[in-house]
Every structure is written in structure tokens, then in C-alpha cells.
Amino acid sequence: MNSAQADAYLRRLGAARPPHPTTEALRELHLRHLRTVPFENLSIHLGEEIVLEEKRLLDKVVEGRRGGFCYELNGAFGALLAALGYEVQLLAGRVYGDEGRLGIPYDHLALRVRTADGGDWLADVGFGAHSHYPLAFTEREDQPDPGGTFRVTEAGPDPAGVLGGGGGPAGAPDLDVVRNGKPQYRLDTRPRALGDFAAGAWWHSTSPRSHFTRSLVCSRVTQDGGRITLSGRTSTTSAPDGSKETTELGTDEEVLAVYRERFGIELGRVPAVRSRND
């Protein structure tokens, strides 16, 4: 990413270029990203190709003013942070699903970010409802956050007994990321390249077993710390206290207006879940 591309990305976030790659600047960029760039899977249902290449990600997120899912959002954000002088590593995760089972390898992409002032952080702007600020990577106690109470812990054996843990550098254990007492995903601490996640992105965008192919979602953090989510024709606004207001949208015009006015996404037609065969 060159300087002009980084400046365009920062304008998308409404942020000034930080003079130094500090923890404070990282926290601000992380929150601004969650408020500005929605977590969404619309490309899957609009028939748009998902390509994990830096230029394609920037074209979509910055020039196209769209969002994406984890590979796209954290891939693009990691490139921005690296351009701003942060030390960034891409990490692969497997998401906890039903009955505590772990998902496929390269199920999720998250970022390990080291700052100029000695910080070591887990940044993740691509997991939907998650922490608003980066989590301390080496801290093993509770970490309060507007998004909940988080903990980063050393992982035990695979709960399903399929794949072992302990894939990190020099024998470092895998890590479980826990929110409000419930494991969210398991991280392998070995650095990866963006292209390593291509198979995971393909699976999630094509498999009938992927929840992304079976539902529509567009969601972001609101200014007050709540969340606005559009799932199909259902718009849900969640307040920081947990209360929710749900609206069923009746017409295509109403749906397109929510995409435009609440997420800044201009669409020519309403996305619909595409029919797929098992």
C-alpha cells in the first residue's frame, strides 16, 4: 500500500494519519473501522468474486466504500497498519460453532499488531460483534471492553478431538479468545500470508454448510457503542444496554435506503440468499 492509498483509507475512516504507530492510535483506528466499515457478506449473494489480493481489497473497501467478512476486513486493515509503520502478522483461527466444535482450518483471519511503544495486541475488525478495541495479546486475565468481557487464554486439546493444538512458534500453544465466558475462536500463533486464506474464503463463499451462504448480514458498531444490523429485510438496532429495536422492511426501496443511509452502501438491487444445492 502506497502513501496515497493509505491516506484514502484513512479518509474512509475519518481519521488523521497518526504521527507514530502507537497503541493509542491503534485503538482509535480499530474503533473507527468498526463504526465505518461494515461486516457484511453481500458479495456472496450478489455474485461478486472475492479475491484476497491487497489491491482488490482496497478497491472494495476504500474505493467502493463496501465492507466484507474477516478475510477482507482484517486483510485490508492489516495492510493499512503495516503502511503506517505497525508490525503486523496475520493469524489463522478456527471458530467455535455448535456444541463447541471448531470450524475448518483458516476459518478466520485475525491480526497480531506490535506498536512502537511496546504494545502487543490482537486486533480484529472482522468478527462481527466482538471487542471494540484491540485485546492485549499476552494478557491472560479478563479484559473489559464495551463489547463484553474478553480473555485470551492458552488453548487445551481440540474439543472435538480432531485436530491438536500447539501450532505456534517454538512450540507456543494455540490461544482461545473468549467473550463473556464463551469461547469465540482458536488462534494458531504462527504468522501467515494473505494467500493462505484463499481456500477458507472460497469454502465460506460457496459451501452450503457455511453460514455465510445461508444468510445475509450487514452490521456495524454505532456511535453510542451499540450496533445496527440488517439481515435480509430485518433491521435491528441494539443499544449498549442490550435492548433491541427490530423493524421489518416491506419494500425493496426501504431495504436499499437502509443500506445507503445506515451503512453507506449504494446497491442497484436488493441482495437475496442464493439457492445452493447440497
N, C-alpha and C positions, 0 to 999 in steps of 0.2 A: 504494500500500500504506500503510495507516494504522499507527499505533504498535502497536495490539493485534495486528494481523496479523503485523507484524514480530516481535513478542515470541513469538507462536505458532510462527512459522517457526524462531526461534532455539531454542525448546524442542524442536522436532522434531530439531534438530541437536545438542542437548545443549550449547548454547553460551550464554554470558552476552552481554548486549548490550555491544559494545565502546564505551568512552567516547569514542573518536575513530576516524575512518576511516583507520587506519594500515596500513602494509604488513604488520606483524606480525599484526594482527587479520585481515587478508585471507587470509594464509597459513593461519591456524588454521581459518577458516570454510571455505576451499576443501577442506582435508583432511577436516574433519568432514563436509562434504557428500558427498564421495566414499565415506566409510565408512558413511554413514547412509542416503542416498537412492540406491537402485539405478538403474543404467542398464538400462532394460527396454522391450520393445516389446509387452507383453501386451495393451494396449488394441486393437491391430490385430487380434489373433486372438480377442479376447473380444467383438468387435463394438461396442466403445465409441468414441464420437466423440472426435476430437482437435481441440480448439478452442484457438487461440493468442490467448487473452484472459487478462489478468492474473488476474481472479477465478477463472476456470475452472482455471488452472494452480495457484493456491493451494488451491482446493478439492481438487484431486487430490493434490498433493504434500504439503500440510500437513494438511488435514483428513482426507483419505483415506489418508494415510501410504503413498502409492504412489511410484513413480519415473516414468520416462519416457525419451524419447530427446532428442537435442540441443536441439531447439526448446523442449521443455517444461522440461528441467532448467536450461539456461542462461538461458531466458526468465524462469523463476521466480527463479533465483539473482541475475540482474541486477536484478530488481525489489527483492529484499531488499537488495542492496548499495546501490542508489540510496536506499532508505529509511533506510539507516544513514549516509548522507552521502557516499558514494563518487560520483565522476564516472564514469558508465558509458556505453559505446557498444556497440551490437550490431553485429557484423561478420558479413558473409556469406562462407562458404567453399565450396570445391568439393573433394571428397575424391578422393584418388588411388586408382584402382582397378586392375584387371588391366592389365598391360603399361604401367603408368604413365599411363593415360588419366585425365583429370579428369572428375568427375561433373557433374551438372546444376547450373545456377545456383541459388543458395540451397540447396545441398546440405547445408550445415552452418551452425550458428549458434555463434559464439564471442563472448567479451566482452573489450573493452579497458577497463581499470579504472585510473583515476588516484587516488592516495591523498593524504591531507593532508600526508604527509611527503615529497612529491615523486616517489613511485614511479609508474611507467607499466608496466602489467602486462597480459599475455594470460592471462585466466582461462578455464578450460574444464572444467566438471564434467559434460559431456555427450558425451564421445567414447569411452566405454568405457575400455580400457586406454590410459592417457595419463599425463601428468605429475601427480604428487600435489600439487604446489604450482604457483602461477602462474609463468609464464615472463616474464622481463624483455623488454618489448616492443621496445625499441630496441637490445638487446644482440645482436651478430652472431657471437659466439663460442659454443663449446659451453657448455651449461648442465646440469651434472649434477643428477639428480633420482632419488628412489627408483624412479620408473617408467622410468628409462632416461637416456640422454644426448640432450639436445634442442638444437636450433639453430633460430633464426628468421632466415631469410635473404631477401634480395631475390630475387624470382622472375624467371626468364627467360621466353621465349615459351612459350605453351601447348604441352606436349609432343606433343599430338595435332594441333596446328596449326589448331584450330577457332576458339578464342576468344583474343584478345590479352590481354596483361597490362596493368599500369599504370593501374588504375582509381582510385587513391587520390586524396585531396585535393591540389590544387595539383600534379598530376602525380606524386604519390608512387607508387612501384611497389607491385605486389602483393607479398605475403610468402608464402614457403613455410615450413611448420612441419615440421621433420624430427626423427624419433625413431630413434636408433641407426643413423644414416646413411640411413634410408629416408624419403622424403617422405610425410607423412600427409595434409595438406590445404593448399590455397592460399587465402589470405585477401585479399579486397578491403578496403582500409582505409577506405572511405567508411562513415560511420555509417548504420545502417538502423533502421527501425521494426519492431516485432514482427510487425505485419500483413504486412510484405513477405515473410515466410517461409511464408505460408499455402499457396502453390502447391507449395513444396518439401515441406511436411509432407503435403499431400494426395497428391503423387506417391509419396512413400515409404510411405504407408499404404495405397495402392491399386494401384500398378503391379506387374504380375508380374515386372518387371525389377528391382524394388527388393529388396535382400537382406532387408529387414525383413519383407516379405510372405512370404518363402520360409523363414523360420526363426524360432525362438523364442529369446529371450535375456533373462536377468535376472542382473545382475552388480554386484558392489561390491568396494571395497577392504576388506581385513580389518585388524584392529588391529595385526597384526605386519607390515603392509606388503605382504602377499600379496593374493590375490584369490579370491573364491568366485563361481562361475558356474553357473547352472542353464540348460541348453539342452535344451528338451524334457524328456526323462526322464534326461538325463545330468548329474550333478553333478560339478564339477571344482573342487578346491581347489589353488591354486597358492601355493607358498611364495616368499619373497623371493629365494631362491637359484635359482629357476627350476624346481625339482622340482614334480611334479604328482601328485595322487591323484584317480582318477576312479571314480565309483560309478554303476552303472546302477540306477535306481529301478524297481521292478516294479509297484507298485500306485499307484492314484490317491491313496490316503491318504498314502503315502510322499512323493509329489510335493508335495501340499498342505502337508505338515509342513515340508518344506524351505523353501517359500515363506514359511511362517509363522515358523519358528524362525530361519532364517538371513537373511531379508530383511524380516521384519516385515509381510508382505503376507498379508492374510486373503482367500482366494478361495473362492467357493462351488462352483467346478468347476475341473478342470484345463484350462488353455488348450491348444488344438491348432491347428496351422497350418491356416488356412482354405484351401479349394480355390479357385483362381482360374484363369480362362481367359486365355490369351494374347490 
